[in-house]
Amino acid sequence: MPALRPTSHRDLVAALRRLGFEGPFAGGKHLFMLRGTARIIIPNPHAGDIGISLLRRILQQAGIDRHTWEQA
């Protein structure tokens, strides 16, 4: 299985939408996306990519395994 790699904010949002999430919506200091009752907080867009450790935490919060993420 290939290793996770850093991803851009745009690619993260696009992949989460393909996996059934809606948004992103504004909420407090950070954006969030919804799928059913699941609500995940995503980082604000910035110049750099989203690192591997933060990506892992986002995927864990969303209940998405690596195989599903790589297929999205």
C-alpha positions as CSV (number, residue, x, y, z in Angstrom):
1,M,0.0,0.0,0.0
2,P,1.5,3.4,-1.0
3,A,2.3,5.8,1.8
4,L,0.1,8.8,2.5
5,R,1.4,12.0,1.1
6,P,0.8,15.7,1.8
7,T,-2.2,17.1,0.0
8,S,-3.6,20.5,-0.8
9,H,-6.7,22.0,0.7
10,R,-8.4,21.9,-2.7
11,D,-7.6,18.2,-3.2
12,L,-8.8,17.3,0.4
13,V,-12.1,19.0,-0.1
14,A,-12.6,17.5,-3.5
15,A,-11.9,14.0,-2.2
16,L,-14.1,14.4,0.8
17,R,-17.0,15.5,-1.5
18,R,-16.5,12.4,-3.6
19,L,-16.8,10.4,-0.4
20,G,-20.2,11.9,0.4
21,F,-19.3,14.9,2.5
22,E,-21.0,18.3,2.0
23,G,-19.4,21.7,2.4
24,P,-17.1,23.2,3.5
25,F,-19.2,25.4,5.8
26,A,-18.0,28.3,7.9
27,G,-18.0,27.6,11.6
28,G,-16.0,29.5,14.2
29,K,-12.3,29.6,13.4
30,H,-12.3,26.6,11.0
31,L,-14.3,25.2,8.2
32,F,-16.2,21.9,8.6
33,M,-17.8,19.3,6.3
34,L,-20.8,17.1,7.0
35,R,-21.9,13.6,6.0
36,G,-25.0,12.5,7.8
37,T,-24.4,13.1,11.5
38,A,-20.6,13.1,11.0
39,R,-19.0,16.5,11.3
40,I,-15.3,16.9,10.5
41,I,-13.2,20.1,11.0
42,I,-10.8,20.8,8.2
43,P,-7.9,23.3,8.2
44,N,-8.3,26.7,6.7
45,P,-6.8,27.1,3.2
46,H,-3.2,28.3,3.3
47,A,-0.2,28.4,1.0
48,G,1.3,25.0,2.0
49,D,0.0,21.4,1.8
50,I,-1.7,19.6,4.6
51,G,0.8,17.3,6.3
52,I,0.6,13.6,6.7
53,S,0.0,13.6,10.5
54,L,-2.9,16.1,10.1
55,L,-4.3,14.2,7.2
56,R,-4.3,11.0,9.3
57,R,-6.2,12.8,12.1
58,I,-8.8,14.2,9.6
59,L,-9.3,10.7,8.1
60,Q,-9.7,9.1,11.5
61,Q,-12.2,11.8,12.6
62,A,-14.2,11.1,9.3
63,G,-14.1,7.3,9.7
64,I,-12.2,6.9,6.4
65,D,-9.6,4.1,6.0
66,R,-6.5,4.5,3.9
67,H,-7.8,2.2,1.2
68,T,-11.0,4.2,0.8
69,W,-9.0,7.5,0.8
70,E,-6.7,6.2,-1.9
71,Q,-9.6,5.2,-4.1
72,A,-11.3,8.7,-3.8
